Amino acid sequence: MDLALLRTFVTVHRAGSFTRAAALLGLSQPAVTSQIRTLERQLGRPLFLRQARGVTPTTIGDELAHKAAPHLDALVEITETGLDDGSSLRTLHLAGPPEFTAERALPALTRLTGEDGQGFALRASFGTAEETLEGLAAGHHDLAIGTARPRGALLTATPLCDEEHILVAAPHWTEETGAGRPHRTGAPDLEHIPVVEVHESLPFVARYWATVFDARPAASGTVVASDLRAVLACTVAGAGLAVLPRYLCAEALARGEVVALHDPAVPPLRTYFLVVRTGTLAMPHIARAHEWLLRAAADWG
């Protein structure tokens, strides 16, 4: 069987459309369509069901993709790494949100890099949840960290850990508003404290208010920075209140640089998932990174 046909087939399976697969492969859409039809004739079975928007794999198509994709990925990695560079290291391409990946995942995985016969080189990229999953599906990443469980059979997600969110501000705000002690019932008086957030839509603050207070925040963002580490720095500097993951602000809380403004009985949680293309855990370096992160997460609580 022609490997070029299989490569095109796997790309269509991951992309979910001939048009997008053609763009990823650098081919015309008629060329991709022709290759898929050739492969279907060789197998004597339809591999995709054509729909108004994209294609859906048949049962045979899914089975072939799950069998062929890991081996094609391995061949692509060999060609990208090279056979004569003197290195035995494989490369793991990781993607995820910048803060969690930088603060949690990368420090854990760097212990697996090196030339011990089982280590790997590590390449990390950051992006939104949508960008990360799209890149994983297209084969640009080997392992992704996200906060949403993807649908469909192409990607496989495993829960990694839960992230607790805390409402915090610099200590001087508690003196000015009377919110000096964490509240367990009812909303503290926070209307006059500016808000520090990652986006104009206030995703962290709005979710906290909806979950804990069953309300919408009245304030708008005074400082908006697209990285949670910047949000923490501005909050420590006294810019206003913020909702932050505990792992990110734990040290600032311990040093008294920020204080918790509320102490709900059930704090808001967000679940992180490890996501791979289905079947790629058969590749040793991906499986080892996947297992290592799951083990590390047990100590992050």
C-alpha positions in Angstrom: 0.0 0.0 0.0 1.3 3.5 -0.9 2.5 5.3 2.2 1.6 8.7 0.5 -2.1 7.5 0.3 -2.0 6.5 4.0 -0.5 9.9 5.0 -3.2 11.7 3.1 -5.9 9.5 4.6 -4.6 10.1 8.2 -4.5 13.8 7.6 -8.1 13.9 6.3 -9.1 11.8 9.3 -7.5 14.2 11.7 -8.6 17.4 9.9 -12.2 16.3 9.4 -12.3 17.7 5.9 -10.7 17.4 2.5 -10.2 21.2 2.3 -8.3 21.5 5.5 -6.3 18.4 4.8 -5.2 19.8 1.5 -4.0 23.0 3.2 -2.0 20.9 5.7 -0.5 18.7 3.0 0.2 21.5 0.5 -2.0 19.7 -2.1 -5.0 20.8 -4.1 -8.4 19.5 -2.8 -9.0 17.5 -6.0 -5.6 15.8 -5.4 -6.6 14.8 -1.9 -10.0 13.6 -3.1 -8.4 11.5 -5.8 -6.0 9.9 -3.4 -8.7 9.0 -0.9 -10.8 7.5 -3.7 -7.8 5.5 -4.9 -7.3 4.1 -1.4 -11.0 3.3 -1.0 -10.8 1.3 -4.3 -7.8 -0.6 -3.1 -9.5 -1.5 0.1 -12.9 -2.1 -1.4 -14.5 -0.1 1.4 -15.6 3.5 1.9 -13.4 5.3 4.4 -15.4 8.6 4.8 -19.0 9.7 4.7 -19.2 13.0 2.8 -21.3 15.6 4.6 -22.3 19.3 4.1 -19.5 20.4 6.4 -16.5 18.1 6.1 -16.4 14.3 6.3 -17.0 11.7 9.0 -15.0 8.5 9.1 -16.7 5.1 8.6 -16.1 2.3 11.1 -13.4 0.9 8.7 -11.9 4.4 8.4 -11.6 4.8 12.1 -10.1 1.3 12.5 -7.5 2.0 9.7 -6.6 5.4 11.2 -6.1 4.0 14.7 -3.8 1.3 13.3 -1.8 3.4 10.8 -1.5 6.8 12.5 1.0 5.9 15.2 3.3 4.2 12.7 3.1 7.1 10.3 3.8 9.5 13.1 6.9 7.5 14.0 8.1 7.6 10.4 7.6 11.4 10.2 9.6 11.9 13.4 12.4 9.8 12.0 12.6 11.9 8.9 12.4 15.2 10.9 15.0 14.1 13.4 17.4 12.6 10.9 19.3 9.4 10.8 22.8 10.7 10.9 22.8 13.4 13.5 24.4 11.3 16.1 21.5 11.7 18.5 19.3 9.0 19.9 16.9 11.4 21.5 13.3 11.5 20.3 11.5 14.8 20.4 8.3 15.4 22.4 6.1 18.3 21.2 4.0 19.6 24.1 1.3 22.3 23.9 -0.9 23.9 26.5 -1.9 27.0 28.3 1.2 29.2 29.1 0.9 29.5 32.9 0.1 25.9 33.8 2.5 24.5 31.2 5.3 26.7 32.4 4.7 26.3 36.2 3.6 22.7 36.3 4.2 20.6 33.3 7.6 21.7 32.0 9.4 21.5 35.3 8.1 18.0 35.7 9.0 16.9 32.2 12.5 18.4 32.1 13.5 15.6 34.5 13.0 13.2 31.6 15.2 15.0 29.1 18.8 13.9 28.6 20.7 11.0 27.0 19.9 8.2 29.4 18.6 5.9 26.6 15.0 6.7 27.6 15.0 10.5 27.6 13.7 12.8 24.9 14.2 16.3 23.6 11.3 18.6 24.6 9.6 21.3 22.5 6.8 23.4 24.1 4.4 25.8 22.5 1.5 27.8 24.1 -1.9 28.7 22.8 -5.6 28.8 23.5 -7.6 25.6 24.2 -8.9 25.6 20.6 -5.5 26.3 19.0 -3.9 23.5 21.1 -6.4 20.8 20.2 -6.4 21.8 16.5 -2.6 21.6 16.5 -2.7 18.2 18.2 -5.3 16.9 15.7 -3.2 18.1 12.8 -0.1 16.3 14.1 1.8 19.4 15.1 1.9 18.3 18.8 2.3 14.9 20.5 0.7 15.8 23.8 -1.6 18.6 24.8 -2.9 20.0 28.1 -6.3 21.5 28.1 -9.3 22.4 30.2 -11.9 20.8 27.9 -12.5 17.1 27.1 -12.5 16.9 23.3 -15.3 15.1 21.5 -15.0 12.3 19.0 -12.7 9.4 18.7 -9.7 11.2 17.1 -8.4 12.5 20.4 -8.2 10.7 23.8 -8.3 12.7 27.0 -7.3 11.6 30.5 -8.1 13.8 33.6 -4.8 15.2 35.0 -5.7 17.4 38.0 -8.2 19.8 39.4 -7.3 23.5 39.8 -8.8 25.4 42.7 -9.6 29.1 42.1 -9.2 31.7 44.9 -10.5 35.3 45.2 -7.5 37.4 46.2 -6.3 41.0 46.6 -3.5 42.9 48.2 -3.9 43.3 52.0 -4.6 47.0 51.9 -7.9 46.4 50.0 -9.2 44.5 53.0 -8.7 47.4 55.3 -10.5 49.8 52.9 -13.5 47.6 52.2 -13.9 45.7 55.5 -13.3 42.4 53.7 -10.4 41.6 56.0 -11.5 38.1 57.0 -12.4 35.4 54.5 -16.2 35.0 54.2 -17.9 31.6 54.2 -21.4 32.8 53.6 -22.7 35.6 51.3 -20.6 37.9 49.1 -18.1 40.2 50.8 -18.3 43.9 50.0 -16.2 44.0 46.9 -18.0 46.5 44.6 -15.4 49.2 45.0 -12.3 47.1 44.3 -11.0 47.2 40.7 -10.7 43.9 38.9 -7.6 42.4 37.3 -8.3 39.8 34.6 -6.9 38.0 31.6 -9.7 39.2 29.2 -12.3 41.9 28.9 -15.0 39.3 29.4 -13.7 38.6 32.9 -13.7 34.7 32.5 -12.2 33.9 35.9 -14.1 36.5 37.9 -17.4 35.9 36.2 -17.1 32.1 36.7 -16.3 32.6 40.4 -19.3 35.0 40.9 -21.7 32.6 39.1 -20.5 29.5 41.0 -20.1 31.0 44.5 -22.4 34.0 44.6 -25.0 33.0 41.9 -24.5 36.5 40.5 -22.7 38.5 37.9 -19.8 40.8 38.9 -20.7 44.5 38.8 -17.2 45.8 38.0 -15.4 45.8 34.7 -11.7 45.0 34.2 -9.4 47.8 35.3 -6.2 45.9 34.4 -6.4 43.3 31.7 -3.3 41.1 30.9 -3.4 38.0 28.9 -1.2 36.0 31.2 -2.2 34.9 34.7 1.3 35.5 36.0 1.0 39.1 35.0 -2.4 39.2 36.7 -0.8 37.9 39.9 2.0 40.5 39.7 -0.6 43.4 39.2 -2.7 42.0 42.1 0.4 41.9 44.4 1.1 45.5 43.4 -2.3 46.5 44.5 -4.1 47.0 41.2 -7.3 45.2 42.5 -8.9 41.8 43.1 -8.4 38.7 40.9 -9.4 35.1 40.8 -6.3 32.9 40.5 -5.4 29.2 40.6 -4.1 28.2 44.0 -0.9 26.8 42.6 -0.1 30.1 41.1 -0.8 32.3 44.1 0.1 29.9 47.0 3.5 31.5 47.6 2.1 35.0 47.5 -0.6 34.0 50.0 2.0 32.4 52.3 4.2 35.6 52.2 1.1 37.8 52.9 1.5 39.6 49.5 -2.2 38.8 48.8 -5.0 37.6 51.0 -8.1 35.5 50.3 -11.3 37.6 50.3 -13.6 34.7 50.4 -13.6 31.1 51.7 -16.4 29.2 50.1 -17.3 25.7 51.4 -16.9 24.4 47.9 -14.4 26.4 45.9 -14.7 26.6 42.1 -12.6 24.0 40.4 -11.3 23.6 36.8 -10.1 20.2 35.5 -7.1 19.8 33.3 -6.8 17.0 30.8 -3.9 15.3 29.1 -4.9 14.8 25.4 -3.2 12.7 22.7 -4.2 11.5 19.3 -5.8 8.1 19.8 -3.3 5.3 19.3 -0.1 7.4 19.9 0.4 6.2 23.4 1.9 3.2 21.7 4.9 5.5 21.1 7.3 5.1 24.0 8.3 8.7 24.5 4.7 9.9 24.4 3.6 7.2 26.8 6.5 8.0 29.2 5.7 11.7 29.3 2.0 11.0 29.7 2.6 8.6 32.6 5.1 10.9 34.3 2.8 13.9 34.2 0.0 11.8 35.8 2.4 10.7 38.6 3.6 14.3 39.1 0.0 15.6 39.3 -0.6 13.4 42.3 1.7 15.7 44.3 0.3 19.0 43.0 -2.8 18.9 45.2 
